[in-house]
């Protein structure tokens, strides 16, 4: 029996996750509730349904529960208000306790079973007292999750030097590794100011465009090698022809 697999995003700038659509009729941009490891979550359909054989089904595939209802959308609005309240309260407590950390955003699970506070910090932070205050205020499980500069830029967003929204918050699903070698192969200036993004790290577009540059260079090398081989073949053929003419001339003279 074939399995209907659908691609879903939880955030516009996030990656695509596969889910079992079961027997639901779903289309792109439909909002749905799905089962996740953290409980029920709301997401948006971003791909068409793909029918797969049982042997091709990804392991641990979760299922779509149903399409969202008007009540679900109302709950989502209430959660957004709660997330904003939690963000302001947490920022106040961070300042009050003098913690060297920067709160980026707050996420509340759809069933309110847990709230996740994303932050950045240059060093280890003892936030045990902060967690106690948050638990006392919101009466749910609290998780403080430290993220890097690239993840921060993805959440905060902004305009890159090209004038477009930063790649990490737009066209990229995953934050792949970026190296200086990629900049060299693309003949980019190695000036840090020229190849660094808003996050202060190497620009994501270096990784995104690397395959195209590498493919172009590979094609050029292959074409050059083929031309050289063809040139050697022609030279060898001319040498053989010249040798044959000399032998023929000797025979005529004799």
N, C-alpha and C positions, 0 to 999 in steps of 0.2 A: 504494500500500500504506500502510495506516494505521500510525502510530507510537504506541507505548504510552509515555506520559510519566507519571512519578511524582514526587511532591514528597518531598524528604529533608532532614532536619536533622542536623547533626553535633554540635550542642549544644542542650540543652533551651531555652536562652534565645537561640539563634541564629536566623538567617533561614532561609527555605525555599529550597532549590535544586532545579531540575528536572533529571531524568536520564531516559535512555531505559531503560525496563524490559525491553526486548528481548522475549523470549518467556517471561520468568519470571512465575509467579503470585505476586503480592505483595499483602499486606494491611497495614492500618495497624498500627503498632508492631512490624512485622518489622524485624530488624536485618540490614543488608546491607553488602557491600563494593562500593565504587564507584571508578571512575577519576576522578581530579582532575588539575589542573595540577601539583600537588605530589606526585602518585603515588597509590597506593591508600589509601583512607580508609574508616573504618567509620562508618555513619550509621544513622538510624532513619526508617522510612517514616511520613509524617504525613498523606498525602493518598491518595485513591483514584486508580486508574489513569484517565488521560484519553487517549482515542484521538484523535489529530490527523492532519489531512491533511498531506502533505509540505510544502505551502506555508505551513503554520502552525507548523512545527517551529522552535523557537528556534535561533539559530546556535550553532555549537560545542557542541552537546549531547553530554555525556559519557554513558557507559553504566554500568549496574549490572553488576558482575561476577558476583555470586552472593549467596545468603543466607549468613549467618555460620554457622560450625560450632563445635563445642565447643572445638576447637583455637584458633579465632580468638578466642573469649572468654577463653581462657587467656592468649593473647598480649596481649590488651587489659589484663588484670589485671597482667601483667608490666610493661607500658608505664606503667601508673598508678604502680606502685612506682618505676620508673625516673624518672618525672617528679617524684615527691616527693623522691627522692634528689638529682636535679639542682637542684631548688628550694633545698634546704637547703645544698648545696655552693655554689651561686651566691650565696646570701645571705651565706655566710661570707666568700667572696672579695670581695664588695662592701664589707663591713665592714672587711676586712683592708686593702683598697686605699683606703679612705676615699672611695669614689665617692658623689656626691650623686645617688642614684637609688633608686627603690623598686621592687623586684621584685614583680610581681602574680601571675603564674602561669607554668607551663612546659607546653608541648605538644610531644609527640614523635609524628612521623608513624608510621603503622602499620608501614611497612617499615623504620623506624629510619634512614631516609636523611637526616633533618634534625630538629633540635630547635629550637623557637622559644621564646625567653624574652621575655615581655611585661613592660614596665616603664613607670613614669612618672617624669618629671623636669621641674623648672622651667626648666632651661637645658640647653645642649648638654653632653653627657658624652663624654669620651674613654675608651671601653671596649675599646680594641684589646688591651691586655694581658689583660683579663678574658676576651675571646674566645679568646685563645691558651690560657689555662688550661682553659677549657671544652672546647676541641677536644682538648687533651692528655688530659683525663680521660675523655671520652665517645666519642672516636674517630669522630665523625660531623660533618656540616655543622652549623654553629651560626649562628642568626640572632637578633639582639637587636632587638626591635620596640617602639618607643615608642608608647604609646597615650595618649588623653586621659582626663579625669576621668569623662566619661560612660561610656566603655568600661570603665574600672576599676570603676565602680559596677555595671555589667552583669555583670562576672565575679564580684566579691566578693558582690554581692546585699545584701539588708537589707530592713528594713521602712520604708515611707514614712509620712508624717504621717497618712495615712488608715487605717493599721493593716494594709495589705496589702503583699505583696512589691512592690518597686519595679517600675514598668511596664517599664523597659528589660530586666529579667530575667524578665519574665512574658509579658504579652500583646503586646508590640511586637516585630516582626521587624526593623525598621530604625530607626535613631536619626535621625529626621527633624529638620529645623531648627525651633527654637523661638524665638519673638520676643516682645518686650514687648507688641507690638500684639495678640497673641493673648490675653494676660492682660487688656488693656483691653476687648476685645470681649466677654470673658466676665465683665466687671464684677468682676474680682478686685482685691484690694488690691495696690498696687504696692510694698509693703514687701518688700524682698529676702528677709527671713526667712519670709515667708508663701508666696512663689512659687518658692522654691529647693528643690531636692531634696537627697539625701544627697551628691551629687557637687559641690554648690555652684553648679550651673548651674540654669537655668530648668527647672521640672518637665516631664517628658515628657508628662504627662497634658494639659497645655495644648495641645499639638499634636494629641494623640489625640482630644480632645473638641472641638477648634476647628471642625471641619466641621459638627458638630451644632448648635453655637451660631450659626455663620454661616448655616446653613440656616434656623434658627428666625427669626433677625432678618430674613432676606430674605423669608420668608413673611409676616412681620408688616408689613414695608414694602409688599409687594405688596397685602396686604389693605387697608392704610391708603390706598394710592393708588387702589384700586378703589372704596373707600367714598367718597373725595373726588370721584372722577369721577362716581359715581352720584349724589352730592349735588348736584354742579353740573348734572347732566342734569335732575334733578327741579326745581331752581330755574329752569332755562331753560324747562322745560315749563310751570311755573306762570306765568312771565312771558308766554309765548306765549298761554296760555289767558286770562290777564287782558287782554291786548291784543285778543284776539278778542272778548271780552265787551264791551269798550269800543266796538269798531267796530259790533257788533250793536246796542248801545244807541243809538249815533248814528243808525243807519239807522231805528230805530223812532221816534226823536224827530223826524226829518225827514219 
